[in-house]
Structure formats: C-alpha cells, structure tokens
Amino acid sequence: MAGLFSRNQGPAPRDFRPEDNPTSPVGVFMTVLKVNFGNIVKLNLFYFLFTLPTLAWIFYNVMLINGVLENAVILQQETTFLDIVPYLSYFLLGLCVTELPLGPAKCGLAYVMRFLSQDEHSFIIDDFLAAYKENWKQGIAMNLIVCVVYWLVYIAVVSYAVRSSANAILMAPAYVLLVLFVFFCVMQQYLFPMIVTYDMSLIRIIRTSMLLTIARLPRNVLSFILAFAVGAAIFAFSLMQNMTVGVTLGVLWFALLGFALSQMIRSSFVHRTFKEMLVTPGQGNGKNDGKTDGDVLPEDRA
C-alpha cells in the first residue's frame, strides 16, 4: 500500500524545449494551423461577408449555364464552346463588377494571414479593417488590373477559337496564351501580400511578383495547386455527380474555411520567399507590423 501512494510513479514528464518545435515546413504549418484554427475560421467568416455579391453572381451564372446545357441534352442538340460564349461574356463582365470592390478585402485577408501563418498574434477584425482602410486604393487598382487581364485573355481565346474552326493551327497561340495566363494566376499569390508588406508602386509590385514567381517557380506552382485543391475537387464533383450536393459543400467550405486556409497555404510559401529574397518587416528591428521598401537582401544583390 505504501508503494501505491509513493511519489515515485515513474519518470516525470520532460519540460517543453525550443528544440521540440517542428522544423520541417509541413510540421510548422500543421502546428500553426492547429494553434490558430479558431482565428482562421473567424477570419474566413468575416472575409466571406465581402465575397457574398461575387459568390451570388457565380452561383446564378453556373445554374444558368448548367440549365442551358441540360436543355441541349434533352433536345439532343450538340453544344460547343462557341454556343455558350454569350453566357460566358455576360458572366465575366458581371464578375469584374462584383469582384472589383473585393480588392481592399483581399488586402485585409493577406495582412492578417501574414501574422497567423507565422504564428504571430493578430487582432483579427481590427487588423483586417486597418489594412482595408490603409490599402483600399491599391487594392481596388490591383483588382482592376487583374480583371482587365482576365477579360483580355478571354477575348483572345474566344477569337482564336472562332478562327480555328477553319484552321486548327490557329489555335496554337491560344494554348501559349493559356500557359501565360496560368503563370499570371500563380503570380497573383504575391500581389496582395506585397501591397500590405512593402511600400511599392503597383508597377514595381507586379514586376517583383513576376521575378519572385520565376525564381521559385516549382515552389510557387506547388502552393498554387495545394491552395485550390479542395475547391477544385468540390467543383469537379458538382459537374460530374450532383450539382445540389456540390454547391452545398462548396458554400460550407468557403464560408467556414476555404478562403482563409487557401490564403494561409499561399502565405506560408510567399513569406518564406520574402525572407529569402527581400528585406521584410522585422529584419533588423524586430518588428513585423509595418512596411519596408522591399529592397533585395544584401547577399542577393548582384
């Protein structure tokens, strides 16, 4: 009985040590996600409110185009890409209108996730709104540039598709254009984080983002794929299986976690690249809440 109440019931648990922290990028990401999961959901819910007009427009047009395709199947009519071009044009034009005001909100999302992805404290709503107010001009202007690029690529692809109906060789430039468009999409993960991190003009932000994308291309492509993998899977399920269930899953995913988790994945890669190649807030002064001019690190200068 004496041994039952003895203090020596085995070795005492070892205190946590700094070397117990995960060192691999995946381990760090999973730890940060676990610690900040509640804040990530809170951030996503707040950002989701800003996306409602865009999501409503997307939902309306997806259902519209799906109805057109279903009617064509019922009537046994062959439907080509050119048959839905008028609907796509209408959709993209409206999307640019609803997407344009979302630029400042993207700045707020990128700013808060700059802290959360590096396991730093952030006042979610206050920091989001502060970044929204400080960067709203550049946010809207950058979103306008993105929308213009989307529209020009769409017009070019449609033009090549019409011409290639007579000569398939003419479709080759469209494929090259699509490759460049994918590169632009990958590059976008740098645009809004750079707006809230560096004091740069929009032209310099775009140029620097392009160079960073090229310099770390495999890593950037991987982060782009990972960030949109779940959303793409839900979209594919909607098209191939059940539209109603797919839409329900999509709404739940993006309302609770989709936007913030996607941004967290990209921020983990993006800010790692910033630290490797650019002077970031906190290098030299221990702070991480302001902007720098984005100079190249001394060891990276030619």
Secondary structure, DSSP 8 states (H G I E B T S, - for coil): -TGGG-S-SS-------GGGS--SHHHHHHHHHHHTHHHHHHHHHHHHHHHHHHHHHHHHHHHHHHHHHHHHHHTT----GGGGHHHHHHHHHHHHHHHGGGHHHHHHHHHHHHHHTTT----HHHHHHHHHHHSHHHHHHHHHHHHHHHHHHHHHHHHHHHHHTT-GGGGHHHHHHHHHHHHHHHHHHHHHHHHHHB---HHHHHHHHHHHHHHTHHHHHHHHHHHHHHHHHHHHHHHHT-HHHHHHHHHHHIIIIIHHHHHHHHHHHHHHHHHHHB--TTTTTS--SS-B---B-GGG--
